[in-house]
Amino acid sequence: MQYSVRLFAAAAVSLVSAGAASALTLGTDFAPHYTATDLGSIAGVPANYGGLTLKAGSPDTLLIGGAANGSAGRLYEVGLVRDPVDGSITGFTGTPTAMGGVGEFNDGGVVYGPGGVLFTARWNINELGQTLPGGADEYRIDSLAAFGVPTSISALNFVPTGFGGAGQGKIVTYSGGAWFDMMLTPDGGGGFDLAFTVIDLDPVAPGIQNLPGGPEGFTYVAAGNPGFAVNSMLVAEYSAGKIAAYEVDANGNPILSTRRDFITGLSGAEGAYIDPVSGDFLFSTFGGGNRVIRVDGFNAPAVPLPAGAWLLLSGLGAVAALRRRRG
């Protein structure tokens, strides 16, 4: 069952699932422009949910992490139902199927990158997986400790075309919020060797300044969308129970002083993705009923793309025993 509501800054709306309720409220700058729709849980995808993206070449198929953060974790392929007019996702169809062995320890980062390689953040073992196009398991898995990345990577993305730093990879850690540039060098087999540089998000302040709120998935929002005067970013803040909005600098990094609440009152904010078919913002929740939430009001793609005929461009479409970080 779906619940579609207009959320105003002065009024919180409860989204109830599996006995757990959360009051989801749009921030003051965004409430007049955006609508949130609870698409609910996906039958057949095991809790808890990780990150999400569209399957490359298949705009009517969602990839979403199930049994996140554990060795039984997998990415699941899920059929989508879209509105025939604007292409918005309205529900799920068919029986979800695991994408081979891909997705152990999946977390908030499930993102296509250069060459159509699927990158998956692996929490809390601080690893990054790479799956080649058509692969049924990770082609390579790199431990990030040797690169100076603190335990553990939670999410990643690539700066899209039209932004400063376009094509640059970015990663973030949970719960510390350390932010890194990620450099890729072809390894000769279809994947990439890695290198990382830590980024101080406020060079004026003493020490290295990180993202607050226990960051998970993040995605980019182009200037000109309602409430976004300049190129920006949305970050799922698991610990804070929020989605935060930041302006980004000339290198695609968030500017800490520009932080605004996009959504508050969440439980388990996890994945973050801009649907390139409709322009809608999608996010998943780890716990909190294990939901997928759609936020519409964003600008539609410049050229309307029929859902059944659209070709997904890989990479730049914009991504319990082990756990209890979270609490």
C-alpha positions, 0 to 999 in steps of 0.5 A: 500500500502506498501513502502519498502526502504533501509534507509541510515544514510545520506539520509532521506526517507519520509513516507507519510500518511493521509497528514502527513509526517515524515522523517525516518532515520536509525542511522549511526551504523545501516543503513548498516544492516537494512531495514524499511518497512511501513506496513501502517495503519490497516483498522478498528483499530481506531486511535490512536494506542497503543502497539502491540504483537502477540496473544498467541498461534496464530502467524498469529494474531496481538494484537494492541491497538486502540483508545489509552489512552481513555476509548473507547480504546480496543485491536484489533485482526488483521490477518497477512499476512506473507512471505512464505519464511522468515515469515516476516509480509507483511500486514494485512487481515480480519476485526479487532475485539475488544478483548472483553473489554480489553484495556481501556486507552491502551498505549505502553505496551501490553505484555504477562507475566508469566502464559500467563497473558496479561499485559496492561499499562493504561495511563494516569490513572497510572494503570496496567491491567492483563487479564487471558488466554482466558479472555474477560476483565481485571481480575484485574486492579491495581493503581500504585500511591500507589507503588510510581510510578509517573503518569503514567506508559506507558510501560512494558516488561519482560527480556527474556531468555539469558539476565541478570535478565531473567524473571524480569519485568520492567516498565517505565513512560511517560513522566518522564522516571522513571524506575522500577523493577516489582515483581510479587507474585501469587494472587491465582486466576491466576494473580499477586500481584505487588511490585515495586522498582525504579532503578537509571539508573546512580548511579554515577550522583546526584539524580535518573536518568531516561530514556530520550525522553519520553519513550513508548514501549521497547523490548530486542535485543540479542547480535550478531545482526548486530550493537549490540555487547552485549545484548541490548534494543530498546526504542520508544521515543515518545517525541523525535521522535526516536527509541533509542538503549541501552546496558543493564546491568546484571539486564536487565536495560538500561545503559544511557551512551550507548544510540545510535539513531536507528531510527530518524525522527519519529512522535508518536513512541509508541509500540515496539516488536520483532516478534519471527517468523521472528526476525523482529522489529515492532513498532506502532505510536500514530498519525503520520498516525497511522502506523505499521513499520517493520524493518528487518535485525535482526537475524532470530530465531535459528530454522525456525518456519513455521508461520502456525504451530508455537506455541507462548510462552507467555511472553518471546517472546521478548511489546485526552481529556485525552492525550496531554501530547504529544506535 
